[in-house]
Amino acid sequence: MTTTLDSPRRKASAYLYRKPKLRLGILLSAPMLWLGLAYLGALAALFVTAFWSTDVFTGQVVTEWSLNNFLTLFSDAVYRTITLRTVGIAALVTVVTAIIAFPMAFYMAKFASPRARRLLVIAVMTPLWASYLVKAYAWRTMLSGNGVLHWLLNPFGLDTPGYGVLATVITLSYLWLPYMILPIYAGLERLPNSLVDAASDLGARPFRTFRSVVLPVTFPAVVAGSIFTFSLSLGDYIAVKIVGGTSQMLGNVVYDNIGAANNLPFAATVATVPVVIMLAYLAAVRRTGALDNL
């Protein structure tokens, strides 16, 4: 007679206990399957569609392989300008958010009391709970000719930047700032205070301490934050529609070709550009070894 200890369930449990890698593989099988089908499958379909074309008379997708979309994308000066503008805006947003985020994160990690630290973390995360559109339109109102910024700058003889590339950078920097603050804050929390004290005892000035001690330790955290801000800015198309004026980014080209132009293959071709740029960026970051310490 089979005892409880000899039941199939007990045997399977004991076997999986002895095989931790197999147990981990079974646990990850469902999410990895979903990742493969929903994400990697969608990317594969995107890349395949980029090589197709659209019949100019019927508007139907022609499933014949061709490089015409890529030739149009790289030979047209307008698309090259939009690509450079998109990369420039994403890079500038990343730099601006890093400059603003570092002192804020440093104060939170090294000077604020535990109670104030918790409150500051909540304050940083609170804007993430608000609607993207509400925040973007709030900046549109502030950047307008009769907005808050005009009221503040007018006494000094200055005016608001209006709508355009600068307004897009300001809006995106505000939107993605928490994604830079939180990784840097986490990295600074791992920085031992004894290292900073030792640098000071050895006669290092504040800038030397920052350059030789603080920055190397927190560099992986800055890289992690830059991945978020750079990729999110690279694929954004809503903020530039709201505050960008006549400026366009790659996301706007994708949106217009899906909607008004009804040219899905060319939209897929344009959409591959941010993906390739991010893959190249991640490869460059990986070569520096920064991701190994995250």
N, C-alpha and C positions, 0 to 999 in steps of 0.2 A: 504494500500500500504506500502511495506517494505521500510523503509528509509535506508540511508547509514549506520547510526549508528547501525541499527539492522541487518546488513548483517552478514552471517556466519563467515566471516573473522574477523570482528570486535569483535564478540562474542568470537571466539577462542583466539584472542589476549588478550582480557580482562580476560578471564579465566586463560590463561597461566601467565599473569601478577600477578594474585592472588596466583598462585601455583609455586613458584620459584624452588622447588625441582623437580617438574614434568618438568619444562622448562629445568633445567640442565640435567635431565635424557634423554630428547629427543635430546639435543645437543650432549651428549656423546654417544648416542646409536650407531651411525655409527662407530666412532673410536673404541669403546669397542667391537663391533661385529667383526671388522677387527682384533683386538688384539686376540680375542677368537679363530678365525678361523686360522689366519696366524701364530700366535706365540704359543699360548697355544695348539692349535691343532697339530702343528708341534712337540712340546715337548711331547704331549701324544703319537703321532706316534713313536717318538724316544724311549720312555720307553717301549712301546709294542714290538717294533722290537727287543729290547735288550733281550727279553725272547725267541726269535725264534732262529733258527740255519740254517746252510747252508749244503746242501748235498755235501759231499766231492767228489762224482763222477760226478754229473751233474752241480754243482755250483749253483743250484736253491735254493731259500729261502724256508725253511720248516717251515710252520706256526703252529708249535706245541710248546706248552709252555714247557720251560726247564730252569734250572739254570746253565747249563753247561758253558755258556759264563762267568758268574760271578765267578764260581768255578775256571775256567782257569785264569781269571784276578787276583784273589786274591791269588791263590796258586803258580803262576809262579813268581819266584824271579825277573825275568827281568822286568815284568810289575810293580811290587812293587817298584823297583829301579827307573823306569821312573816316576812313580807317585810321589815319594818322591822328585825326582829331579825337577819335574815341580812345585810342591808346594814350594820348597826351592827357585827356581829362581823367582817365582812370589812374594814371601815374601821379598826376597832381593831387587828386583826391587822397591817394594813399599817403603822399608826403605831408599834406596838410593835416590829415587825421593823426598821423604819427607824431607830428610836432605838438599838436594840441593834447593828445592822449597821454604822452609820456609824463609831463609834470603832474597831471591829474592822477594818473595811476601811481606815481611815486609818492605823492602825498597820502593817497589812500593806503598804500602798503607800508609806509615807513613812519608816518607822522600821526595819522589819525588814530584815535582811541578805538578799541574793539567795537564799542557801540556806534561811534561815528562811522567806522568802516562799513558796518552792516547797512547803515542808512545811506551811505554814499553809493554802495553797490546797488541798492534798490533804486536810488535816484538815477543811476546810469542806465539801468534796465527799464525804467518806467517808459521812456519814449518808444521802446520796442513794442509796447502794448497798444500804442495808438495807431490808427490807420495810416498807411503809407500816403494815401491821397490827401488826407487831412493835413499831414505835415508838409507835403509838397505845395498844396494850395495856400497854406499859411505863409510859406516863404514867398510865394507869388504875390500875396497881399503886401508883405513887408518890403519887397523889392520894387513895388509899383511906384509911380510918380507921387502918389499921395499916401504912401505907407509909413510905417513906424520909422524905418531907416531914413526916409526923406525928412521926417520931423526931427530926427536926432542930428542929421548931418547938415541940414540947411543953415543953422546958425553959424557954422564954420565955413560957409561958402562951398560946401561939397554937395554932391548929389548921389543918388543911389546908382549902382552899376547897371540898373535896368535888366532887361532880359537878354540872355546870350550865353556864351561859354562861361564867363565868370559867374553868372547866376547859377548855372548848372553845377559848377564846381562847389559853390557855397552850399547849395541844397543837398548835393550828394554827400558832401563832407559831414553835414549835420545828420543825415539819414544813417550813415554807416559808422559814425564815431563810436558808438558802443561796441561794435565788433572789433575795434582797435584797442579800446580801453581795457576790456576784460582780459584778453590774452596777456597784455603787458602787465596788468595788475597781478595776474597769476604768476608771471615770470619774476616779477619783483618780490613777491612773497617768498619765493624760493631763494632769494639772494640773502645770505647770512649777513647780519649787521656787523659781525666781527671783521668781514673783509673790508667794509667801508671804514671801520674804525682803524684797522691796521694800515690802510692806505694813508689815512690822516696822520697816524702816529709816525709814519715814515716820511712825512713832510710833503705828501702829494697835495696839490691844490685841488679845489673842487672840480675844475674842468678835467684835470689829469685823472682824478678818481673816476669821474664819469666815463672818460674815454678808455681807461685801462682796466677798470673793475666792473662798473655797472653795465656798460653797453655790451661787452662780450658775453656776460652771463645772461642778459635779457635779450640778446639778438635773436635767438630762436622764437621768442614770444613776439617780437616785432615782425618777424617773417610770417608767423602764423596769422597775425592781424592783417598783414599786407595781402595775404592770400584772399581773405574775406573781402576787404575793401576794394582790391583791384578787380577781382572777378565780378563782384556785384556791380561795380561801376561800368565794367566792360560790357555787361549784358543789359544794362538799364536802357529803357526807351521812354518811360513815362515821365520822369522828371524833366528831361530835355524837351518834351512836348509841352510841359506846363510852364517852365521858366526859361527854356532855351531860345525862345524867339524863332528865328529862321534857321538856327543851327540844327544839324542832324547828327545822329550817331548810328552805329551799325544796327542797333536794335530797331531804330525807326525804318531803316531800309528793309529789314526782315518783315516788320509789321505791314508796311505799305505793299510789299510784294505778295503777302498772304491775302490782304484785303482788296484794295482797289485794283491792283495790277493783276491779281489772280495768277501769279507766276510762282507756284510752289517750288519748282526745282531751283530757280534763282534765289529764292528766299532761303532754301536749304544751303545753297552755295555760300551765301553771305554769312549764314549762321555758323558755318564751319570755321570762319576766321577767328572769332573769340575762343572757340574750343582749341584750335591750334596754338593760339597765342598763350593760353593758359597752360597747355601741355609744355610748351617751350619754357614758360616761366617756372613751372614746377620742376622741370629738368635742371634749369639753371640753379634754382634754390637747392635742389638735391645735391648738386655737385659741390656746393659750399659746405655741406654737412650739417646745415642748420636744422633740417628736419629730423636728423637722427637723435637730437636732444629734446625733442618736444615730448 
